[in-house]
Every structure is written in structure tokens, then in C-alpha cells.
Amino acid sequence: VSDGVICLDTYWEENFAGARNAGLPIGVYFYSQAISVEEARQEAAFVLDTLKGRRLEFPVVFDWEDYYKNSRTANMDPETLNALAIAFCEEIAKAGYEPMIYFSPDLDNRLWDLELMQQQGYSFWLAMYRDTMNWPYEAQMWQYTQTGRVNGIDGDVDINLYFPPQED
């Protein structure tokens, strides 16, 4: 969290294979700690190198959070954050994957320029822990709880709903 070293989840290959073998649709997210556009591009390159061209059914998500006061991203300004997201998402899109932005309403209100992200064509994954989603933008995914239960998993689990894009 403080040094900016890019790390791969030690269960990445096992989880990917398990989801594919179970017939589940797959997407990936990257928890960014970038503080420059160059670092955001490096993070995207890391994700693409890890994917090795594998087929995904869901987007590649840019997940930036500021919950750690001592993180290297503390005191991020809105202009930089939005530039980081665009740089990451541009690299993902160039490789043929769908980019997405993950955030909570708290970050939306303080740092994100969601009009700009929509203009760029990026979809949203909203973490809003309520019974109903009341939000002024269209979200493609909604994380509505962080205390869900899933058979076979001990402890709390994030639960999400996916809203497929509507055909015109």
C-alpha cells in the first residue's frame, strides 16, 4: 500500500481456472496504487501480460480506493485520479478488453468526474451498500453488500448484480 509494487494475487491462476471449469463468466479487476499516468499504464500492462489474451466475459476493472491514510495515493487530487483511470482504461481497450471503473459514492462525490468517464465510454461498477440503488448515473454493476453469504465460503462476501447493456 505504501511502496507501489505491483503484486499478483497468489490464487490468480487457481481462481481463473476454477471459474472457467465451473462455467462462470469471468472478469478481472486491478487495485491501483498508481500516482502517475505512467504508473497507471504500467499497471494496465501488468494486467494484460497476466491475462495473456485470455477470453473474458466481463470487463477489466480499474479499482482505486483511498481508505488507507498512509498509502502512497493519500491526498490524490481529482484531475490526477481521472487521468490515471483514463490511461489505464485506454490501454485495456486497445488490447480489446472492455474497461470499467469501480468506486463508491463517497469517492464519486469527492474525486471522480463521472461525466468525463461516461464521455470516454467507460461503464461503472458502483459499491453502494443499500437495499436500493439511488444514483444519478447508469451503473453496469452494483455491489450492494459486503456481508453476503455464499455456500462453500467462510465469512463475509461482496455480492454484486450485473446489468447487461441494453440493445437498441
MIVO-481895 format. One record per atom (N, C-alpha, C): residue in one letter; x, y, z. Coordinates in steps of 0.05 Angstrom, whole numbers. Each point is the difference from the previous one (the first is absolute). Layout:
<nuvos>
A_X_Y_Z
...
</nuvos>
This chain:
<nuvos>
V_16_-24_0
V_-16_24_0
V_17_25_0
S_24_-1_11
S_16_24_1
S_23_0_-21
D_7_-22_-12
D_23_0_-18
D_-7_-2_-29
G_-24_-6_-7
G_-8_1_-28
G_9_-25_-17
V_9_-21_14
V_9_-24_-14
V_-25_-15_-11
I_1_-8_-25
I_-22_-14_-12
I_2_-30_8
C_-21_-11_11
C_0_-27_10
C_-24_-16_-13
L_5_-24_-6
L_-20_-18_-11
L_-12_-16_23
D_-27_-2_1
D_-14_-17_19
D_12_-28_-2
T_8_-12_23
T_12_-26_-1
T_-19_-22_-9
Y_-26_6_1
Y_-21_-19_-9
Y_-10_6_-28
W_13_18_-15
W_-10_9_-26
W_-4_-24_-19
E_20_-16_-5
E_-3_-22_-19
E_-20_-20_9
E_0_-7_26
E_-19_-19_11
E_-28_10_-2
N_-4_25_7
N_-27_12_-2
N_-10_2_-28
F_17_8_-18
F_-8_2_-29
F_-8_-27_-10
A_17_-20_4
A_-6_-27_-9
A_-25_-11_12
G_-3_4_26
G_-24_-10_14
G_-26_13_-11
A_1_26_-4
A_-24_14_-11
A_-5_-10_-28
R_20_-3_-17
R_-4_-9_-27
R_-11_-29_0
N_12_-17_16
N_-10_-28_2
N_-28_-2_10
A_-9_19_17
A_-27_0_10
A_-20_13_-20
G_11_10_-22
G_-18_13_-20
G_-9_28_8
L_15_12_18
L_-8_27_9
L_11_22_-19
P_-14_21_-5
P_11_22_-15
P_22_14_16
I_21_9_-13
I_23_11_14
I_6_28_-8
G_7_16_19
G_12_27_-4
G_22_3_21
V_15_21_-2
V_22_4_19
V_0_30_9
Y_11_4_23
Y_4_28_9
Y_28_3_10
F_9_25_-1
F_27_6_9
F_-3_23_21
Y_11_-5_24
Y_0_19_21
Y_24_18_-4
S_-5_24_-10
S_22_18_-8
S_11_16_23
Q_26_3_0
Q_14_18_18
Q_17_20_-16
A_-8_4_-25
A_15_18_-18
A_-2_29_10
I_22_15_-4
I_-1_28_7
I_9_17_-25
S_4_-14_-22
S_6_15_-25
S_-12_-16_-23
V_-4_14_-22
V_-11_-12_-24
V_18_-23_-9
E_26_4_1
E_19_-21_-8
E_-4_-25_17
E_-4_3_27
E_-5_-23_17
E_-27_-13_-7
A_-20_15_-6
A_-26_-12_-8
A_3_-16_-25
R_16_9_-19
R_5_-16_-24
R_16_-25_6
Q_19_2_19
Q_15_-24_8
Q_-19_-20_14
E_-19_9_16
E_-19_-18_12
E_-17_-14_-21
A_-9_15_-20
A_-16_-12_-22
A_17_-20_-15
A_25_6_-5
A_18_-19_-14
A_3_-26_17
F_2_3_26
F_2_-23_18
F_-25_-18_-3
V_-23_13_1
V_-25_-15_-3
V_-1_-14_-27
L_6_14_-21
L_-1_-13_-27
L_20_-22_-2
D_24_3_11
D_20_-21_0
D_-10_-25_15
T_-13_5_23
T_-11_-21_16
T_-23_-15_-15
L_-17_15_-14
L_-22_-12_-14
L_10_-17_-24
K_22_8_-12
K_11_-15_-23
K_-21_-5_-22
G_-18_20_-5
G_-20_-3_-21
G_-23_-17_7
R_-3_-9_25
R_-23_-17_7
R_-26_14_-4
R_-20_-16_-7
R_-27_11_-4
R_-13_7_26
L_-13_23_1
L_-15_9_23
L_-29_6_-8
E_-18_-6_17
E_-28_6_-5
E_-8_27_13
F_15_8_20
F_-5_25_15
F_24_18_-4
P_-3_25_8
P_21_20_-4
P_25_-5_16
V_20_16_-7
V_25_4_16
V_-4_26_15
V_0_-1_26
V_-8_22_17
V_23_14_13
F_-1_27_-1
F_19_17_14
F_-13_6_27
D_13_-10_21
D_-10_3_28
D_20_18_15
W_-8_24_5
W_16_19_15
W_-15_8_25
E_13_-3_23
E_-13_6_26
E_19_16_17
D_-10_16_18
D_17_16_17
D_-5_-5_30
Y_-4_-25_7
Y_-7_-7_27
Y_24_-1_19
Y_23_2_-10
Y_24_-2_17
Y_14_27_1
K_0_12_24
K_11_27_3
K_30_1_-5
N_14_-22_3
N_29_0_-5
N_7_-11_-27
S_-19_-4_-17
S_7_-11_-27
S_13_21_-17
R_13_-9_-20
R_14_19_-18
R_-20_17_-16
T_-25_-9_-1
T_-21_15_-15
T_-15_20_18
A_7_1_25
A_-14_19_18
A_3_29_-11
N_-21_15_3
N_-1_28_-10
N_0_2_-30
M_-10_-20_-13
M_-3_1_-30
M_-19_22_-7
D_7_14_-22
D_-18_21_-9
D_-17_-11_-23
P_-24_12_-5
P_-18_-11_-20
P_12_-1_-28
E_15_21_-8
E_11_0_-28
E_19_-23_-4
T_17_-6_19
T_19_-22_-2
T_-15_-27_-1
L_-19_-3_19
L_-14_-26_1
L_-14_-5_-27
N_-14_19_-11
N_-14_-4_-25
N_19_-6_-23
A_23_14_0
A_21_-6_-20
A_11_-28_2
L_3_-10_25
L_10_-27_5
L_-20_-20_-11
A_-25_4_6
A_-21_-19_-9
A_-2_-1_-30
I_1_24_-13
I_-1_0_-29
I_24_-14_-12
A_24_5_11
A_24_-13_-11
A_-2_-31_2
F_-8_-9_24
F_-3_-29_4
F_-21_-11_-19
C_-23_12_-1
C_-22_-10_-17
C_6_1_-30
E_15_21_-8
E_8_1_-29
E_17_-24_-7
E_19_-7_17
E_17_-23_-6
E_-16_-26_-1
I_-19_-3_19
I_-17_-24_0
I_-16_-1_-25
A_-12_22_-8
A_-17_0_-24
A_16_-5_-25
K_24_11_-2
K_17_-5_-23
K_6_-30_-4
A_0_-15_22
A_6_-29_-1
A_-26_-16_-6
G_-22_14_-3
G_-25_-14_-7
G_-18_-8_23
Y_7_9_24
Y_-17_-6_23
Y_-17_24_7
E_-23_-5_13
E_-17_22_9
E_10_11_27
P_6_26_1
P_8_11_26
P_-24_9_16
M_3_1_26
M_-21_8_19
M_13_14_23
I_-15_18_13
I_10_15_24
I_-16_-9_24
Y_13_-7_22
Y_-12_-8_25
Y_3_22_21
F_-21_7_15
F_2_20_20
F_-24_0_18
S_1_15_21
S_-22_4_19
S_-11_28_-4
P_-24_6_10
P_-11_27_-3
P_17_21_15
D_14_-8_21
D_17_19_14
D_22_10_-19
L_12_-18_-15
L_21_8_-19
L_-12_15_-23
D_-24_-8_-9
D_-13_14_-21
D_-4_30_7
N_-8_5_24
N_-6_27_9
N_25_17_3
R_23_-13_6
R_24_15_6
R_20_1_-23
L_3_-21_-15
L_22_-2_-19
L_-6_-6_-29
W_-21_-15_-5
W_-5_-9_-27
W_-15_21_-17
D_8_3_-25
D_-15_15_-19
D_-15_-21_-18
L_-23_-8_10
L_-14_-22_-13
L_-12_8_-27
E_-5_26_-4
E_-8_9_-27
E_22_-5_-20
L_25_6_8
L_23_-5_-17
L_3_-30_-5
M_-3_-16_21
M_3_-29_-4
M_-21_-11_-19
Q_-25_10_2
Q_-21_-8_-18
Q_6_9_-29
Q_11_24_-3
Q_7_10_-27
Q_22_-18_-12
Q_17_-11_17
Q_21_-18_-10
Q_-12_-28_-7
G_-24_-5_9
G_-14_-25_-7
G_5_-22_21
Y_9_7_24
Y_5_-20_21
Y_-25_-5_16
S_-5_-25_6
S_-22_-7_17
S_8_0_29
F_-20_-1_18
F_5_4_28
F_-8_-25_16
W_16_-6_21
W_-7_-20_20
W_-1_15_26
L_-24_3_11
L_-6_16_23
L_-1_-17_25
A_15_7_20
A_-2_-13_27
A_-17_18_17
M_-25_-7_3
M_-19_15_16
M_-16_-20_17
Y_5_-1_26
Y_-11_-20_17
Y_-27_9_11
R_-21_-4_-16
R_-27_7_6
R_-19_-20_-12
D_-25_2_8
D_-21_-18_-12
D_-8_7_-28
T_3_26_-6
T_-6_9_-27
T_22_19_-10
M_4_0_-26
M_21_17_-11
M_-13_26_-9
N_7_21_13
N_-10_27_-7
N_24_17_-7
W_5_3_-26
W_24_12_-9
W_-5_12_-27
P_11_24_-7
P_-8_14_-24
P_12_-11_-26
Y_18_-19_1
Y_13_-11_-24
Y_-9_-29_-4
E_4_-10_-24
E_-5_-28_-6
E_24_-16_8
A_-4_-21_16
A_21_-18_8
A_-4_-27_-13
Q_21_-12_-10
Q_-2_-26_-12
Q_1_-22_21
M_14_6_23
M_1_-19_22
M_-6_16_26
W_-13_-14_19
W_-6_11_26
W_8_-19_22
Q_20_8_16
Q_8_-15_24
Q_-18_10_22
Y_-20_-16_8
Y_-20_10_18
Y_5_-10_29
T_18_-18_5
T_7_-7_27
T_29_-11_1
Q_11_4_23
Q_27_-12_5
Q_-2_-21_22
T_-25_-7_7
T_-4_-20_22
T_-18_-23_-10
G_2_-6_-26
G_-15_-22_-11
G_11_-27_8
R_-15_-21_-5
R_8_-27_6
R_-2_-17_-25
V_20_-17_-4
V_0_-18_-23
V_8_-27_10
N_-15_-21_-7
N_7_-27_8
N_28_-7_-8
G_15_-11_18
G_27_-9_-5
G_21_21_7
I_-8_24_7
I_18_22_7
I_-5_8_29
D_20_-1_17
D_-3_9_27
D_3_30_2
G_-18_13_14
G_2_29_5
G_-16_16_-20
D_4_26_2
D_-15_19_-17
D_10_0_-28
V_-18_5_-19
V_6_1_-28
V_-14_24_-13
D_14_14_-18
D_-13_21_-15
D_-20_-13_-19
I_-24_11_-3
I_-20_-10_-19
I_-6_22_-19
N_-1_-6_-26
N_-4_19_-21
N_-22_-8_-19
L_-12_19_-12
L_-19_-4_-22
L_12_11_-25
Y_-5_-14_-22
Y_10_9_-27
Y_-25_8_-16
F_2_23_-13
F_-21_10_-17
F_11_1_-29
P_-6_-20_-16
P_10_0_-27
P_-8_25_-16
P_18_9_-17
P_-7_23_-17
P_-26_-6_-16
Q_-17_20_-2
Q_-25_-4_-15
Q_6_3_-30
E_-12_-18_-15
E_2_1_-29
E_-19_22_-10
D_9_16_-19
D_-18_21_-11
D_-18_-12_-22
</nuvos>
